[in-house]
Amino acid sequence: MFREEALVEFSHIVAFLTLSEELHFGRAAQRLFTSQPTLSRAISRLEQELGVRLFDRTNRNVALTAAGLAFLRPATEIREAHERAVSSVTPAAVGVGGTVRLAFTGPSSYRLVSRLTAIVARRFPQVTLELVGASFAGEGLHRLVDQNVDAALGRWTTVPDHLSRKPLSKEGFVLAVPSTHPLAERTSISFEEVLDEHFVGLIERRPSVLRQRLEELSERYRAPLDIQWSAPDSWTALALVGSGIGVTFTLTSVRDNTNTPGVRFLELEDRLDPTWLSLAWPTRIENPALLSVLRCTEEPDFIDG
């Protein structure tokens, strides 16, 4: 039976109710914007406080025990009472008001940023999404680590342990060439065909997925690239390509979000692993409005747009 002295945390009740609805640790953790180990620890702590097992767990199944079924109703009542309580305080205190600072990287993020901004404005009109431009993903991540922003969009192979990350959009790679280039009439190309070209590169102060894939192609053909010019961002790189001085390696999202005169984009025939544009945020959320923004990334018109 339940221990009378049990001190149950509300977050553990929310974890219990979410898991009871999903009966799957992965999906429940995703809904709670946390990791599976963190969710598992919360459930275990709740069971310890109550002195009963709430779930039967196997490698394939999660099921409520008799005690778990008995706890559903009072847990639901606690959550409903909590929701009634917080609805009486100021919007900012519960996340439906306030400011969220979001770092993003140039034209490759435009569509997702504009879509997210529109959904936040519709669902949470008292939340201000403050957009902070960053030239490169590493810069946005650095601002997030330094707590200068609340969340960041970018492409990273890893993020620090104290951050959470959610993949949003899968992206590929293309080659941008001048429209006057002999290859411009083609629709696709092997990277081997442009090894002798002059390249326009990006000035990157930290390692990036784009730089890693470019180096991978260079090593695959055992040929160093002739990077003649360096640009501070994708707009400048494409402008230089449009002037006819070289070619550049870039993302499909840059192609889809720009319209630079004098530039043609060619699909790469080389096999390359795609990359993901992801959203990162602190696992320990201190800004309630950030939770509202995260909920907006679950909206169908954001996911399918």
Salt bridges, closest charged atoms under 4 A:
GLU5 OE2 - ARG3 NH1 3.50
GLU9 OE1 - HIS12 NE2 3.74
GLU21 OE1 - ARG31 NH2 2.95
GLU21 OE2 - ARG79 NH2 3.64
GLU22 OE1 - ARG27 NE 3.21
GLU22 OE2 - ARG31 NH1 2.98
GLU47 OE1 - ARG57 NH2 3.14
GLU49 OE1 - ARG3 NH2 3.75
GLU49 OE2 - ARG45 NE 3.37
GLU77 OE2 - ARG73 NE 3.38
GLU139 OE2 - ARG143 NH2 2.86
ASP146 OD2 - HIS142 NE2 3.07
ASP150 OD2 - ARG101 NE 3.24
GLU171 OE1 - ARG155 NE 2.40
GLU193 OE2 - ARG186 NH2 3.05
GLU197 OE2 - HIS181 NE2 2.84
GLU216 OE2 - ARG220 NH2 3.04
ASP226 OD2 - HIS198 ND1 2.57
ASP256 OD1 - ARG255 NE 2.92
GLU267 OE2 - ARG255 NH1 2.68
GLU298 OE2 - LYS166 NZ 2.56
GLU299 OE2 - ARG123 NH1 2.91
ASP301 OD2 - ARG122 NH2 2.99
